[in-house]
């Protein structure tokens, strides 16, 4: 059973009672991410997420870690372009303790100077690890060039120069500007009741205020083209991307089906043609990213330099085919069956129930039953998929990022 309440300060509380579970998942969500940072603030959303675990007036970092471990569950946090989330899953009997713990570290971090210096080094190591991972690095570089000089295209982790110079006052100032009660959602799913969560969260959050005017988000613009990054690697890593629908776009169902047909699973066209038939890559896949006012569909692969031209040519042929021919009913139904199965299997995970509960509130302002999502996917027609392919896959809309030994390499994709 779903319920929603709004505290006087604007914090939204959403719950899904699932009495057949033994556990409960809860998340404190803030609709603040890297796209909300100004140029001088790159990486501060992620830095604040890290520093929340370093201590409050009631708990130091070790006490936070010990208490989370003693509950026998899992507690973590993440930062995206548009959100920061602090979340945990525990046995239902431990819900009061985990709500108190999460609320404390979200609302009461103290940002000690010595902790800041230690965590600065941790984040710098995280950035270096990203630099050493070609797939991660390519994603960062693709975003930086496809979305170009906008906050939306910047690295979530920030840049080494910025992370190295941030001081406590920078974290405090950004938090004051960005953390707002009306932009917070507390979502919980599992063996809980709405009344129980309200009794736990209400006293914790009722004093959360922020009188600073909210920052508007800048519109997102894309900059298609080819972007090359020379690295001494054995393979060329490829990321192809085109703008997709936003999270609340009515075309999201058709785009989701199109992505599965293209490269969303092992029976998809790209995987079967490029790996299974041509043997040009160990792995190739596509995925959709939905954001509040935009989206992206990407194709990712890695191949030896000598195979790259053939790989890009094969991708181009598959994109042309989807633009020029309707997907056969049997293939379309297979994609729908895959999605239906994935949706219901994920629904057996209480963490996933909490995640979708929060995302539905953030993106739609309401609860969306699983059946509504499945029915939306089942209604997608071959004509709808082809129309979306003709729109999204137009040649002039693609960004193509190449990372590896690409200097002087002839590599062109014709869509």
Secondary structure, DSSP 8 states (H G I E B T S, - for coil): -EEEEE-TTS-EEEEEE-TT-SEEEEEEEES--GGG--GGGTTHHHHHHHHGGGBBSS-BHHHHHHHHHHTTSEEEEEE-SS-EEEEEEEEGGGHHHHHHHHHHHHH-B---HHHHHHHHHHHHHHHHHHHH-HHHHHHHHHHHHHS-SSGGGS-TT--HHHHHH--HHHHHHHHHHH--GGGEEEEEEES--HHHHHHHHHHHHTT----S------------EEEEEE---SEEEEEEEEE---TT-TTHHHHHHHHIIIIISTTSHHIIIIIIIT---S-EEEEEEE-SS-EEEEEEEEEEHHHHHHHHHHHHHHHHHHHHS---HHHHHHHHHHHHHHHHHHTT-HHHHHHHHHHHHHHHSS---HHHHHHHHHT--HHHHHHHHHHHT-GGG-EEEEEES-TT-------
